[in-house]
Amino acid sequence: MSIWTTAGRVKSIPFACSAEVLAMLREHRKGETDLVARDGAFYLMAACNVAEAEAFEPTGWIGVDLGITNIATTSIGYRAAGRGLNRHRKRMQDLRAKLQTKGTKSAKRVLKRLSRKESRRARDVNHCISKRIVTEAERTTAGIGLEDLSGIRQRARLRKPQRVTLHSWAFAQLGAFVAYKAKRVGVPVVYVDPAYTSQECSVCHYTDRRNRPDQAAFACRSCGVVAHADRNASRNIAHRAEAAWNAGRRSSAPAPAP
């Protein structure tokens, strides 16, 4: 690489990256690259223009239910538990509070070293989850149904301790990771309204708040189906995604006159 400095342009500066990233840079890099200093290290932020693959016609749909206890649950049986990440968040929250109360120079140095550590951990988890979901959808030629969670922080009515957990979890980031990974391999993605997906039976579609006796269980009061609550919700999301996809393909224009 070469960069402009106060002493002129400096050329032939080596940089380090993975073989996969290097191949992407050679093939898709567009425009300038920014040099960013962060926490005593320098990073190159390069923009790559990668063409989207042509979307295929799905033979089925995978619904993805997002949550806090279970980060992501799919209608085909995959479940990413959030217990480990939630424990990590709680440890980091307690440690930050302790260091901020202490207020010494060494405590401030530790706080600086820990900055963004939690977000990096969550970002890595989101990358792993989204990659697994998209890989399975590509393998089975299925589309992906995601919840439209825009404005969830304003709509949710939670107690104060629960608000911290909700606001610290990157729902939008996980959804964005799934969407862009899916576009690169041609997997169709449909966003659906998540309203009442946790109260609706995925078999008979009877909706009642009493169908959800607790956080993990679902028991339909109409047909008697018993299932994991998040699994049932993901199946409802898959049904809604399939219905939205089929409705979009049907034309609403009148048939031509004979």
PAVOLO-354962 format. One record per residue: residue number from 1; x, y negated, z of N, C-alpha, C in turn. Coordinates in steps of 0.2 Angstrom, whole numbers, always signed. Layout:
     k    n_xx    n_yy    n_zz   ca_xx   ca_yy   ca_zz    c_xx    c_yy    c_zz
   NUM       X       Y       Z       X       Y       Z       X       Y       Z
...
END
This chain:
     k    n_xx    n_yy    n_zz   ca_xx   ca_yy   ca_zz    c_xx    c_yy    c_zz
     1      +4      +6      +0      +0      +0      +0      +4      -6      +0
     2      +1     -12      -2      +5     -18      -1      +0     -23      +2
     3      +3     -28      +6      -1     -33      +9      +2     -40      +9
     4      -2     -45      +9      +0     -52      +9      +2     -54     +16
     5      +7     -57     +17     +10     -59     +24     +12     -67     +23
     6     +13     -70     +29     +16     -77     +28     +22     -78     +25
     7     +26     -72     +24     +32     -72     +20     +31     -70     +13
     8     +25     -69     +11     +24     -66      +4     +21     -59      +4
     9     +21     -56      -2     +18     -49      -2     +23     -44      +0
    10     +21     -39      +4     +26     -34      +6     +23     -28      +3
    11     +27     -24      -1     +25     -18      -5     +28     -12      -2
    12     +25      -7      -5     +27      +0      -3     +27      +2      +4
    13     +22      +0      +8     +21      +2     +15     +17      +8     +15
    14     +20     +13     +18     +16     +20     +19     +11     +20     +24
    15      +6     +24     +22      +0     +25     +27      -2     +32     +28
    16      -5     +34     +33      -7     +41     +34     -14     +42     +34
    17     -16     +48     +31     -23     +50     +31     -23     +57     +29
    18     -29     +60     +30     -30     +67     +28     -30     +68     +21
    19     -29     +74     +18     -29     +76     +11     -35     +75      +8
    20     -41     +76     +12     -47     +75      +9     -49     +68      +8
    21     -47     +63     +13     -48     +56     +12     -43     +53      +6
    22     -37     +56      +6     -33     +54      +0     -36     +55      -7
    23     -39     +61      -7     -42     +63     -14     -48     +58     -15
    24     -51     +57     -10     -57     +52     -11     -55     +45     -13
    25     -49     +43     -10     -47     +36     -12     -44     +36     -19
    26     -41     +41     -21     -38     +41     -28     -44     +41     -33
    27     -49     +44     -31     -55     +45     -36     -60     +40     -36
    28     -62     +37     -30     -67     +33     -29     -66     +26     -26
    29     -60     +24     -25     -59     +18     -21     -61     +12     -26
    30     -64      +7     -23     -66      +1     -27     -65      -5     -23
    31     -62     -10     -26     -61     -17     -23     -55     -17     -18
    32     -55     -22     -14     -50     -23      -9     -51     -18      -3
    33     -45     -18      +0     -45     -14      +7     -43     -18     +12
    34     -47     -18     +18     -45     -23     +24     -41     -19     +28
    35     -36     -23     +31     -31     -21     +36     -34     -23     +43
    36     -36     -19     +48     -39     -21     +54     -34     -19     +60
    37     -33     -23     +65     -30     -22     +71     -35     -20     +76
    38     -34     -14     +79     -39     -12     +85     -35      -8     +90
    39     -35     -11     +96     -32      -7    +102     -25      -5    +100
    40     -21     -10     +98     -14      -9     +97     -12      -5     +91
    41     -17      -3     +86     -15      +1     +80     -18      -3     +74
    42     -16      -1     +69     -18      -4     +62     -22      +1     +58
    43     -28      -1     +55     -32      +4     +51     -33      +1     +45
    44     -33      +5     +39     -36      +3     +33     -43      +4     +32
    45     -47      -1     +30     -54      +0     +29     -55      +0     +21
    46     -56      +5     +18     -56      +6     +11     -64      +7      +9
    47     -66      +4      +4     -73      +5      +1     -72     +10      -5
    48     -77     +15      -4     -77     +20     -10     -83     +20     -13
    49     -84     +20     -20     -90     +20     -23     -91     +27     -26
    50     -95     +31     -22     -96     +38     -24    -103     +39     -27
    51    -103     +42     -33    -110     +42     -37    -114     +47     -33
    52    -121     +46     -33    -125     +51     -30    -127     +57     -35
    53    -127     +63     -32    -129     +68     -36    -136     +68     -38
    54    -138     +71     -43    -145     +71     -45    -149     +76     -41
    55    -154     +73     -38    -158     +77     -33    -162     +83     -36
    56    -161     +89     -33    -165     +95     -36    -172     +95     -33
    57    -176     +99     -37    -183    +101     -34    -182    +106     -28
    58    -185    +104     -23    -184    +108     -17    -189    +114     -17
    59    -186    +119     -15    -191    +125     -14    -194    +126      -7
    60    -192    +122      -3    -195    +122      +4    -192    +115      +8
    61    -194    +115     +14    -193    +108     +18    -190    +110     +25
    62    -185    +106     +27    -183    +107     +34    -184    +101     +37
    63    -188    +101     +43    -190     +96     +47    -185     +95     +52
    64    -183     +89     +54    -178     +87     +59    -182     +83     +65
    65    -182     +86     +71    -185     +82     +76    -179     +79     +80
    66    -179     +73     +82    -173     +70     +85    -176     +69     +92
    67    -171     +69     +97    -173     +68    +104    -167     +67    +108
    68    -168     +67    +115    -162     +65    +120    -160     +72    +123
    69    -165     +76    +125    -163     +82    +128    -160     +87    +123
    70    -163     +87    +117    -160     +91    +111    -159     +85    +106
    71    -153     +84    +104    -152     +79     +99    -155     +80     +93
    72    -155     +86     +90    -159     +88     +84    -161     +95     +84
    73    -167     +96     +82    -170    +102     +82    -173    +103     +75
    74    -172    +108     +71    -174    +109     +64    -180    +114     +64
    75    -184    +114     +59    -189    +119     +58    -187    +126     +57
    76    -180    +127     +55    -178    +134     +53    -174    +137     +59
    77    -174    +133     +65    -171    +137     +71    -165    +134     +74
    78    -162    +129     +70    -156    +126     +73    -157    +121     +78
    79    -154    +121     +84    -155    +116     +89    -148    +114     +92
    80    -147    +107     +92    -141    +104     +95    -143    +101    +101
    81    -141    +104    +107    -142    +102    +113    -138     +96    +115
    82    -141     +91    +119    -138     +85    +121    -135     +85    +128
    83    -135     +91    +131    -133     +91    +138    -126     +89    +139
    84    -121     +91    +135    -114     +89    +136    -113     +82    +134
    85    -116     +79    +129    -115     +72    +128    -119     +68    +133
    86    -124     +70    +135    -128     +66    +141    -124     +66    +147
    87    -120     +72    +149    -116     +72    +155    -110     +67    +154
    88    -107     +67    +147    -102     +63    +146    -104     +55    +147
    89    -110     +54    +144    -112     +47    +145    -113     +45    +152
    90    -115     +49    +156    -116     +48    +163    -110     +47    +167
    91    -105     +51    +165     -98     +50    +168     -95     +44    +166
    92     -96     +42    +160     -93     +35    +158     -96     +29    +161
    93    -103     +30    +161    -107     +25    +165    -105     +24    +172
    94    -104     +29    +176    -102     +29    +183     -95     +26    +183
    95     -91     +28    +179     -84     +26    +179     -83     +18    +177
    96     -87     +16    +172     -87      +9    +171     -89      +5    +177
    97     -95      +7    +180     -97      +3    +186     -92      +3    +191
    98     -89      +8    +193     -84      +9    +198     -78      +4    +196
    99     -76      +4    +190     -70      +0    +188     -72      -8    +188
   100     -78      -9    +186     -80     -16    +186     -81     -19    +193
   101     -83     -15    +198     -83     -17    +205     -76     -18    +208
   102     -72     -14    +206     -65     -14    +208     -62     -21    +206
   103     -62     -22    +199     -60     -29    +197     -52     -30    +197
   104     -48     -25    +198     -41     -27    +198     -38     -27    +191
   105     -32     -29    +190     -29     -29    +183     -28     -22    +181
   106     -26     -17    +185     -26     -10    +182     -33      -7    +180
   107     -38      -9    +184     -45      -7    +182     -47     -10    +176
   108     -45     -16    +174     -47     -19    +168     -43     -16    +162
   109     -37     -14    +164     -33     -10    +158     -36      -4    +157
   110     -39      +0    +162     -42      +6    +161     -49      +5    +157
   111     -52      +0    +159     -58      -2    +155     -57      -3    +148
   112     -52      -7    +146     -50      -8    +139     -48      -2    +136
   113     -45      +3    +139     -43      +9    +136     -49     +14    +134
   114     -54     +13    +139     -60     +17    +138     -65     +14    +133
   115     -64      +8    +131     -69      +5    +127     -70      +8    +120
   116     -76      +9    +118     -78     +13    +112     -77     +20    +112
   117     -74     +23    +118     -73     +30    +118     -80     +34    +118
   118     -85     +31    +121     -91     +34    +121     -94     +34    +114
   119     -94     +29    +111     -97     +28    +104     -93     +33     +99
   120     -86     +33    +100     -83     +38     +96     -85     +45     +97
   121     -86     +47    +103     -88     +54    +105     -95     +55    +101
   122    -100     +50    +102    -107     +51     +99    -106     +51     +92
   123    -102     +47     +89    -101     +47     +82     -99     +54     +79
   124     -94     +57     +82     -92     +63     +80     -97     +69     +81
   125    -101     +68     +86    -106     +73     +87    -111     +72     +82
   126    -113     +66     +80    -118     +65     +75    -115     +67     +68
   127    -109     +66     +67    -106     +69     +60    -107     +77     +60
   128    -105     +80     +65    -105     +87     +65    -113     +90     +64
   129    -117     +87     +68    -124     +89     +67    -127     +88     +60
   130    -126     +82     +57    -128     +80     +51    -125     +84     +45
   131    -119     +86     +46    -116     +90     +41    -119     +97     +41
   132    -120    +100     +47    -123    +107     +47    -130    +107     +44
   133    -134    +101     +46    -141    +101     +43    -141    +101     +35
   134    -137     +96     +33    -136     +95     +25    -134    +101     +22
   135    -129    +105     +25    -126    +111     +22    -131    +116     +21
   136    -135    +117     +27    -140    +122     +27    -146    +120     +21
   137    -147    +114     +21    -152    +112     +16    -150    +113      +9
   138    -143    +112      +8    -141    +113      +1    -140    +120      -1
   139    -139    +124      +4    -138    +132      +3    -145    +135      +1
   140    -150    +132      +5    -157    +135      +4    -161    +131      -1
   141    -158    +126      -5    -161    +122     -10    -168    +119      -6
   142    -167    +116      +0    -173    +114      +3    -172    +106      +4
   143    -178    +102      +4    -177     +95      +6    -177     +94     +14
   144    -176     +88     +16    -175     +87     +23    -180     +81     +25
   145    -184     +83     +30    -189     +78     +32    -187     +75     +39
   146    -186     +68     +39    -184     +65     +45    -189     +60     +47
   147    -189     +59     +54    -194     +54     +57    -192     +47     +56
   148    -197     +43     +54    -196     +36     +53    -196     +33     +60
   149    -190     +32     +63    -190     +29     +70    -188     +22     +71
   150    -190     +18     +65    -188     +11     +66    -193      +8     +71
   151    -190      +4     +75    -194      +0     +80    -196      +5     +86
   152    -192     +11     +87    -194     +15     +93    -192     +12     +99
   153    -187      +8    +100    -185      +4    +106    -191      +0    +108
   154    -194      -4    +104    -199      -8    +106    -206      -5    +107
   155    -207      +1    +104    -213      +5    +105    -213      +9    +111
   156    -208     +12    +113    -207     +17    +118    -209     +13    +125
   157    -213     +17    +129    -214     +14    +136    -211     +19    +141
   158    -206     +17    +144    -202     +22    +148    -200     +18    +155
   159    -198     +22    +160    -196     +19    +166    -189     +16    +165
   160    -187     +12    +169    -180      +9    +168    -174     +13    +168
   161    -174     +19    +172    -168     +23    +171    -168     +27    +164
   162    -174     +28    +161    -174     +31    +155    -173     +26    +149
   163    -174     +20    +150    -172     +15    +145    -165     +15    +143
   164    -160     +16    +148    -153     +16    +147    -151     +21    +142
   165    -154     +27    +144    -153     +33    +139    -155     +32    +132
   166    -161     +30    +132    -164     +29    +125    -160     +23    +121
   167    -158     +18    +124    -155     +12    +120    -148     +14    +119
   168    -145     +19    +122    -138     +21    +121    -137     +26    +116
   169    -143     +29    +114    -142     +35    +109    -143     +32    +102
   170    -139     +34     +98    -139     +32     +91    -143     +36     +86
   171    -150     +35     +87    -155     +39     +82    -154     +37     +75
   172    -153     +30     +74    -152     +28     +67    -146     +30     +64
   173    -140     +31     +68    -134     +33     +65    -135     +40     +63
   174    -138     +44     +67    -138     +51     +65    -143     +52     +59
   175    -148     +48     +58    -152     +48     +52    -148     +46     +46
   176    -144     +40     +47    -140     +38     +41    -135     +43     +39
   177    -132     +46     +44    -127     +51     +42    -130     +57     +38
   178    -136     +59     +40    -140     +64     +36    -142     +62     +29
   179    -144     +56     +29    -146     +53     +22    -140     +52     +17
   180    -135     +50     +19    -129     +49     +14    -126     +55     +13
   181    -125     +60     +17    -123     +66     +16    -127     +70     +11
   182    -134     +69     +12    -139     +73      +7    -138     +70      +0
   183    -137     +63      +0    -137     +60      -7    -131     +63     -11
   184    -126     +64      -7    -120     +66     -11    -120     +73     -14
   185    -125     +77     -11    -125     +84     -14    -132     +85     -17
   186    -136     +80     -18    -143     +80     -21    -148     +83     -17
   187    -148     +83     -11    -153     +85      -7    -159     +80      -6
   188    -165     +81      -7    -170     +76      -6    -171     +74      +1
   189    -172     +68      +3    -174     +66     +10    -180     +62     +10
   190    -185     +64     +14    -191     +60     +15    -192     +58     +22
   191    -194     +52     +23    -196     +49     +30    -203     +50     +31
   192    -205     +52     +37    -212     +53     +38    -214     +49     +45
   193    -220     +48     +46    -222     +45     +52    -222     +50     +58
   194    -218     +49     +63    -218     +54     +69    -224     +54     +74
   195    -229     +50     +72    -234     +49     +77    -238     +56     +78
   196    -238     +58     +85    -242     +64     +87    -239     +71     +85
   197    -233     +71     +82    -230     +77     +80    -228     +81     +86
   198    -227     +79     +92    -226     +83     +98    -233     +85    +101
   199    -239     +83     +99    -245     +85    +101    -249     +89     +96
   200    -247     +89     +90    -250     +93     +85    -248    +100     +84
   201    -252    +105     +84    -251    +112     +82    -248    +112     +75
   202    -243    +116     +74    -240    +116     +67    -244    +122     +64
   203    -248    +126     +67    -252    +131     +64    -259    +129     +62
   204    -262    +127     +67    -269    +125     +65    -270    +117     +65
   205    -265    +113     +67    -265    +106     +66    -270    +103     +71
   206    -272    +106     +76    -276    +103     +82    -271     +99     +86
   207    -274     +93     +87    -270     +88     +91    -273     +86     +97
   208    -269     +87    +103    -272     +85    +109    -265     +84    +114
   209    -265     +79    +118    -260     +78    +122    -259     +83    +127
   210    -264     +87    +129    -264     +93    +133    -260     +99    +130
   211    -259     +99    +124    -255    +104    +121    -248    +104    +123
   212    -246     +99    +126    -239     +98    +128    -239     +98    +136
   213    -239    +104    +139    -239    +104    +147    -233    +101    +150
   214    -227    +102    +147    -221     +99    +149    -216     +97    +144
   215    -210     +95    +145    -205     +93    +140    -203     +98    +135
   216    -203    +104    +137    -200    +109    +133    -205    +114    +130
   217    -211    +114    +133    -216    +119    +131    -222    +116    +127
   218    -224    +120    +122    -230    +118    +118    -235    +124    +118
   219    -241    +123    +120    -246    +128    +120    -253    +125    +117
   220    -255    +127    +111    -261    +125    +108    -267    +127    +111
   221    -271    +122    +113    -277    +124    +117    -283    +126    +112
   222    -281    +126    +105    -286    +128    +101    -285    +135     +98
   223    -279    +137     +95    -278    +143     +93    -273    +147     +97
   224    -270    +145    +103    -266    +148    +107    -259    +149    +106
   225    -257    +146    +100    -250    +147     +99    -245    +144    +104
   226    -240    +147    +106    -235    +145    +111    -228    +145    +107
   227    -225    +139    +108    -218    +138    +105    -215    +133    +109
   228    -208    +132    +107    -204    +127    +110    -207    +120    +107
   229    -207    +115    +111    -210    +109    +109    -207    +105    +103
   230    -200    +105    +104    -196    +102     +98    -197    +106     +92
   231    -197    +113     +92    -197    +117     +86    -204    +116     +83
   232    -209    +115     +87    -216    +114     +84    -216    +107     +81
   233    -213    +102     +84    -213     +95     +81    -209     +95     +74
   234    -204     +99     +74    -200     +99     +68    -204    +102     +62
   235    -208    +107     +64    -212    +110     +59    -217    +106     +56
   236    -220    +102     +61    -225     +96     +58    -222     +91     +54
   237    -215     +90     +55    -212     +85     +51    -210     +88     +44
   238    -209     +94     +44    -208     +98     +38    -214     +98     +34
   239    -220     +99     +37    -226     +99     +33    -228     +92     +30
   240    -227     +87     +34    -228     +80     +32    -223     +78     +27
   241    -217     +80     +27    -212     +78     +22    -214     +82     +15
   242    -216     +88     +15    -219     +91      +9    -225     +88      +6
   243    -230     +86     +11    -236     +83      +8    -234     +76      +5
   244    -229     +72      +8    -227     +66      +5    -224     +67      -1
   245    -219     +72      -2    -216     +73      -8    -221     +75     -14
   246    -225     +79     -12    -230     +81     -17    -235     +76     -19
   247    -237     +71     -14    -241     +66     -16    -237     +61     -20
   248    -231     +60     -19    -227     +55     -24    -226     +58     -31
   249    -227     +64     -32    -226     +67     -39    -232     +66     -42
   250    -238     +66     -39    -244     +66     -42    -246     +59     -45
   251    -248     +58     -51    -250     +51     -53    -257     +50     -51
   252    -258     +43     -49    -264     +41     -48    -268     +37     -54
   253    -264     +37     -59    -267     +34     -65    -273     +39     -68
   254    -278     +36     -71    -283     +40     -74    -281     +44     -80
   255    -284     +49     -81    -282     +53     -87    -284     +50     -94
   256    -279     +51     -99    -281     +47    -105    -287     +50    -108
   257    -291     +45    -112    -297     +47    -115    -296     +52    -121
   258    -300     +57    -122    -299     +62    -127    -299     +59    -134
END
